[in-house]
Every structure is written in structure tokens, then in C-alpha cells.
Amino acid sequence: MICFKYTRTDGAEYLSHLDLMRHIMRTMRRAGIELEKSEGYHAHPKLYLNSPPALGILSVAEYGTAATAFEGEFMALFNEFSPTGIKCLAARYSPVNPNYANSVTSCRYEAEGIAPFDPQEILGQRNIEITDLRGRNLDIRPRIYAVEWQGNTLAFTLGAGQNNLRADLFCTFLAERFGGRAEKIIKTASFGEGVF
């Protein structure tokens, strides 16, 4: 298996998860990287991606696994045939699937446009209740791991996987509470077992 880290930028951040998988499979087909297929009547290529960020969130820290016997220079070949915005940043071979959809436990983001505030106003609270996109009340405080300012850019680490908090939902909460508007949100790092 080949594990790879890739980007979603330059318009690729607006692709749905299914469209993104199609683009990656098409890239591998063009590059001559043959994916293994599942067994059964409706066989499908064995390509596994981490849980995607919300539509419109840029990312330079997405992960995938391709079940393939390919032994060449994966990164260079992938990038030669990949569309703009989906570029491989690193690749390695693994004997087992690290299952990035479950093993990524937190992600770091950066956002611009939120009005300045003291991060302790968030980190010092025990509970932060919001209404999610489905209309449910949710305490997001346990899913906020870090918040800090780096100049005019807000950097924050949120839970992923089973403890997921969408970066756009968090930025909307911050904008409603402190003012401003997140104009650009980018995922800069993913953390968890097997992440490189």
C-alpha cells in the first residue's frame, strides 16, 4: 500500500468527497498506477481517504491510502498527471492501511478575518454551547484543543474523527461572538497515529 499526503487548493477545495476520489483515481489511471480492486460483483478500486474538511476549506494536510503493487516514484508521477490543486506532498509504503479516516484525531487550521480577541476567552470556558447545522445543541469546548494568534492570523486546533468540530462552524461562532468574518480557512496539519 502507498500512503500519501496531498493538497486541496486552487479550486479543489470545492470538490465533493466523491468527486475528489474520482479525480485521484483518474490521476492514478493516467499515471499508470493500477489500484487493486475489491472482490465481489461490483468491484471498486481500493482507495481510502481521510474524512474531508467542509466544502471551501483549503488544505495542505489531506491523507490517502492506495492499495497497489506499484513500486516506482509515486509522488513525481502523481503530480505529473494530477489536476491543479490536488498535489502529492509526500508518500511512503506501508504494509497495512493506516485508516486515516479513523486515525486522524485532530487538525490544525489558520483563518484570517476574525476580529481580535483574547484566546483565553475561549480556552478558559468550561462549556461553549452552539447549535450545529442540524439544529442540535452541542458543547464544542471539549473539541477545541488550542487557539492562538500569529500576527493577524488565528491558528487553532480542533478535534477530528469521532470528536470532530468543523472549522467553518467554529469560525462562524467566533465571528458572531467577536466580530469580523473568516475570509480564508486552511487546514495546515493533521495529527494522529500513522500520520507523517
C-alpha positions in Angstrom: 0.0 0.0 0.0 1.1 3.6 -0.7 0.2 6.2 1.9 0.2 9.8 0.6 -0.3 13.3 1.8 -1.9 15.7 -0.7 -3.4 19.2 -1.1 -6.9 20.6 -1.8 -6.3 24.1 -3.1 -6.8 26.2 -6.2 -10.4 25.3 -6.6 -10.1 21.6 -5.5 -11.5 22.7 -2.1 -14.9 22.9 -3.7 -14.9 19.3 -4.9 -17.2 16.9 -3.1 -15.6 13.9 -1.4 -16.9 11.6 -4.2 -15.6 13.9 -6.9 -12.2 14.2 -5.2 -12.0 10.4 -5.2 -12.8 10.3 -8.9 -10.1 12.9 -9.6 -7.5 10.9 -7.7 -8.5 7.6 -9.3 -8.4 9.3 -12.7 -4.9 10.7 -11.9 -3.6 7.3 -11.0 -5.1 5.7 -14.1 -3.4 8.3 -16.3 -0.1 7.8 -14.4 -0.2 4.0 -14.9 -0.6 3.3 -11.2 -3.0 0.4 -11.1 -5.2 0.1 -8.0 -6.2 -3.2 -6.6 -10.0 -3.9 -6.7 -12.3 -5.2 -4.1 -13.9 -8.6 -4.5 -17.5 -9.2 -5.4 -19.9 -8.4 -8.2 -19.4 -4.6 -8.1 -15.6 -4.4 -7.7 -14.3 -0.9 -6.9 -10.7 0.4 -6.6 -9.2 0.3 -3.1 -8.6 3.9 -2.5 -9.1 5.3 1.1 -9.1 9.0 2.1 -9.3 10.7 5.4 -12.5 12.4 6.5 -12.8 15.5 4.3 -12.9 19.1 5.6 -16.1 21.1 4.8 -16.5 22.4 1.3 -14.5 25.5 0.6 -11.8 24.8 3.3 -8.4 24.8 1.8 -6.0 22.1 2.9 -2.3 21.2 2.7 -2.7 18.2 5.0 -5.0 15.6 3.5 -4.2 11.9 3.6 -5.0 8.9 1.5 -4.0 5.2 1.0 -3.9 3.4 -2.3 -3.8 -0.4 -2.4 -1.4 -1.0 -5.3 1.6 -3.1 -6.3 3.2 0.0 -7.9 6.9 0.4 -6.8 8.0 3.4 -8.8 8.4 7.1 -7.9 4.8 7.7 -6.8 4.9 11.4 -5.9 6.5 12.6 -9.1 4.3 10.5 -11.3 1.1 11.5 -9.4 2.0 15.2 -9.6 2.7 15.0 -13.3 -0.8 13.8 -14.1 -2.9 15.4 -11.2 -5.2 18.4 -11.8 -4.4 21.8 -10.4 -5.0 21.9 -6.6 -4.5 18.2 -5.9 -0.8 17.7 -5.5 1.1 15.0 -3.6 3.4 16.4 -0.9 4.8 13.1 0.5 4.4 9.4 0.0 5.6 6.2 1.7 4.9 2.5 1.5 3.1 0.7 4.3 2.3 -3.0 4.9 -1.1 -2.1 6.3 -3.8 0.5 5.8 -3.4 3.2 8.5 -7.1 4.1 8.0 -6.7 7.8 8.1 -10.5 8.4 8.4 -10.2 6.9 12.0 -6.6 7.6 13.0 -6.6 11.4 12.4 -7.7 12.7 15.8 -7.1 16.5 15.4 -6.4 19.1 12.8 -4.7 22.5 12.9 -6.2 25.4 10.9 -5.4 29.0 10.1 -8.0 31.7 9.4 -7.9 35.4 8.5 -10.6 38.0 9.0 -11.8 37.2 12.6 -11.8 40.3 14.8 -9.0 40.2 17.5 -9.9 38.6 20.9 -8.1 37.0 23.8 -7.9 33.2 23.2 -8.4 32.7 27.0 -12.0 33.9 26.5 -12.5 30.6 24.7 -9.9 28.3 26.4 -10.9 29.4 29.9 -14.6 28.4 29.5 -15.9 25.0 30.7 -18.7 24.9 28.2 -19.5 26.5 24.9 -23.0 25.7 23.6 -23.8 26.2 19.9 -26.5 25.0 17.5 -25.0 22.8 14.8 -26.1 22.6 11.1 -28.7 20.0 12.0 -30.3 22.2 14.7 -28.8 20.2 17.6 -27.4 21.9 20.7 -23.7 21.0 21.0 -21.0 21.7 23.6 -17.9 22.4 21.4 -15.5 23.2 24.2 -14.1 19.6 24.5 -13.3 19.7 20.8 -11.2 22.9 20.9 -7.6 21.9 21.7 -5.7 25.2 21.0 -6.3 28.8 19.9 -3.6 31.4 19.3 -2.8 34.5 17.3 0.1 34.5 14.9 0.1 38.2 13.9 -3.3 38.8 12.2 -3.8 35.1 11.6 -5.8 32.9 14.0 -4.3 29.4 14.4 -6.5 26.8 16.1 -6.5 23.0 16.6 -9.8 21.2 16.6 -10.9 17.6 17.2 -11.4 15.3 14.2 -12.8 11.8 13.6 -15.2 10.9 16.4 -14.6 14.2 18.2 -14.9 16.3 15.0 -15.6 20.0 15.0 -15.9 21.7 11.6 -13.5 24.6 11.2 -16.2 26.7 9.3 -18.7 26.2 12.2 -16.0 27.3 14.7 -15.1 30.4 12.7 -18.8 31.3 12.4 -19.2 31.0 16.2 -16.1 33.3 16.6 -17.3 35.8 14.1 -20.8 36.0 15.8 -19.2 36.4 19.2 -16.2 38.7 18.4 -17.0 40.2 15.0 -15.3 40.0 11.6 -15.6 37.2 9.1 -13.3 34.3 8.2 -12.3 35.0 4.6 -9.9 32.2 4.2 -9.6 29.0 6.3 -6.8 26.5 5.6 -6.0 23.1 7.2 -2.3 23.2 7.8 -1.7 19.9 9.7 -3.4 16.7 10.7 -2.4 14.7 13.8 -2.9 11.1 14.8 -1.3 7.6 14.6 0.4 6.9 11.3 0.3 10.5 10.1 3.5 11.7 8.5 
